[in-house]
């Protein structure tokens, strides 16, 4: 039951992260429209970074609170592992978005805004699964 509750907390925090992630991504896209994949990946990196900050604050203090170390050598190790996990999350997210968005836009006759958001949602889902496993099994042990 504790693990299920922890998963529900992670999902709840994830929804907040998704709102931040999609908001920043689409906000940047709205302010500076582009079809350049590199520019989209940059927007994505900024958006994921904002969501990761939110994730650390909520997951360390609420979802994985009992495993979170606030002081001492364990805290530094935990922060370093979270940073590594975050960088992996960004890479996974950026790679999926960078490869999938152009494919969706080109092969499915979908406008770029919709294609970008479909790719973004897929990237968020796969990167979130990766993050949960890393936080559960490596970071907050």
C-alpha positions as CSV (number, residue, x, y, z in Angstrom):
1,X,0.0,0.0,0.0
2,X,2.9,2.4,0.8
3,X,4.4,1.8,-2.6
4,X,1.1,2.4,-4.4
5,X,0.6,5.7,-2.4
6,X,4.1,6.7,-3.3
7,X,3.4,6.0,-7.0
8,X,0.2,8.1,-6.7
9,X,2.2,11.0,-5.2
10,X,4.7,10.7,-8.0
11,X,2.0,10.8,-10.6
12,X,0.4,13.9,-8.9
13,X,3.7,15.7,-8.9
14,X,4.1,14.6,-12.5
15,X,0.9,16.3,-13.5
16,X,2.3,19.5,-12.0
17,X,5.5,19.0,-13.8
18,X,3.7,18.3,-17.0
19,X,1.8,21.6,-16.7
20,X,5.0,23.5,-16.1
21,X,6.8,21.6,-18.9
22,X,4.1,22.1,-21.5
23,X,3.5,25.7,-20.4
24,X,7.1,26.7,-20.8
25,X,7.5,24.8,-24.1
26,X,4.4,26.2,-25.7
27,X,5.1,29.6,-24.2
28,X,8.5,29.8,-25.9
29,X,7.0,28.4,-29.1
30,X,4.2,31.0,-29.0
31,X,6.7,33.8,-28.4
32,X,9.3,32.6,-30.9
33,X,7.6,30.3,-33.5
34,X,10.0,28.1,-35.4
35,X,10.2,24.9,-37.6
36,X,13.8,24.5,-36.6
37,X,14.2,21.3,-34.7
38,X,17.3,22.6,-32.8
39,X,15.3,25.6,-31.6
40,X,12.5,23.2,-30.5
41,X,15.0,21.1,-28.6
42,X,16.3,24.2,-26.9
43,X,12.7,25.2,-25.9
44,X,12.3,21.6,-24.7
45,X,15.5,21.7,-22.6
46,X,14.3,24.9,-20.9
47,X,10.9,23.5,-20.2
48,X,12.2,20.2,-18.9
49,X,14.7,22.1,-16.7
50,X,11.8,24.1,-15.1
51,X,9.8,20.9,-14.5
52,X,12.9,19.1,-13.0
53,X,13.3,21.9,-10.5
54,X,9.6,21.5,-9.5
55,X,10.1,17.8,-9.4
56,X,13.0,17.9,-7.0
57,X,11.2,20.2,-4.6
58,X,8.1,18.1,-4.5
59,X,9.5,14.6,-4.8
60,X,12.3,15.2,-2.2
61,X,9.9,16.8,0.3
62,X,6.8,14.8,-0.3
63,X,6.9,11.7,-2.5
64,X,10.2,10.3,-1.3
65,X,10.3,12.3,1.9
66,X,11.4,9.3,4.1
67,X,14.3,8.5,1.8
68,X,15.3,12.1,1.3
69,X,18.6,13.1,3.1
70,X,18.8,16.7,4.0
71,X,22.2,16.8,5.6
72,X,25.5,15.0,5.6
73,X,27.4,13.0,3.0
74,X,24.2,11.1,2.0
75,X,22.6,14.4,1.0
76,X,25.4,15.3,-1.4
77,X,25.3,11.9,-3.0
78,X,21.6,12.1,-3.4
79,X,21.8,15.5,-5.0
80,X,24.5,14.4,-7.4
81,X,22.4,11.3,-8.3
82,X,19.3,13.5,-8.8
83,X,21.4,15.8,-11.1
84,X,22.6,12.8,-13.2
85,X,19.0,11.5,-13.4
86,X,17.9,14.9,-14.5
87,X,20.5,15.1,-17.2
88,X,19.4,11.7,-18.5
89,X,15.8,12.9,-18.4
90,X,16.7,15.9,-20.5
91,X,18.6,13.8,-23.1
92,X,15.9,11.2,-23.4
93,X,13.3,14.0,-23.7
94,X,15.2,16.0,-26.3
95,X,16.1,12.9,-28.4
96,X,12.5,11.7,-28.6
97,X,11.2,15.2,-29.3
98,X,13.9,15.9,-31.9
99,X,13.3,12.7,-33.8
100,X,9.5,12.3,-33.5
101,X,8.2,15.9,-34.1
102,X,9.5,16.2,-37.6
103,X,8.3,12.7,-38.5
104,X,4.8,13.4,-37.2
105,X,4.6,16.8,-39.0
106,X,6.0,15.4,-42.3
107,X,4.2,12.0,-42.6
108,X,0.9,12.7,-41.0
109,X,0.0,16.1,-42.5
110,X,-0.4,17.5,-39.0
111,X,0.4,21.1,-38.3
112,X,3.6,21.8,-36.5
113,X,2.0,22.9,-33.2
114,X,0.1,19.7,-32.9
115,X,3.0,17.6,-34.1
116,X,5.3,19.2,-31.5
117,X,2.9,18.7,-28.7
118,X,2.2,15.0,-29.6
119,X,6.0,14.4,-29.7
120,X,6.4,16.4,-26.4
121,X,3.8,14.3,-24.7
122,X,5.4,11.0,-25.8
123,X,8.8,12.3,-24.7
124,X,7.4,13.4,-21.4
125,X,5.8,10.0,-20.8
126,X,8.9,8.0,-21.6
127,X,11.3,10.3,-19.7
128,X,9.0,10.2,-16.7
129,X,9.1,6.4,-16.6
130,X,12.9,6.5,-16.7
131,X,13.0,9.2,-14.0
132,X,10.6,7.3,-11.6
133,X,12.7,4.1,-11.9
134,X,16.0,6.0,-11.3
135,X,14.6,8.0,-8.4
136,X,13.0,4.9,-6.8
137,X,16.0,2.5,-7.4
138,X,19.0,4.8,-7.3
139,X,18.5,8.4,-6.0
140,X,16.2,8.1,-3.0
141,X,17.3,4.7,-1.6
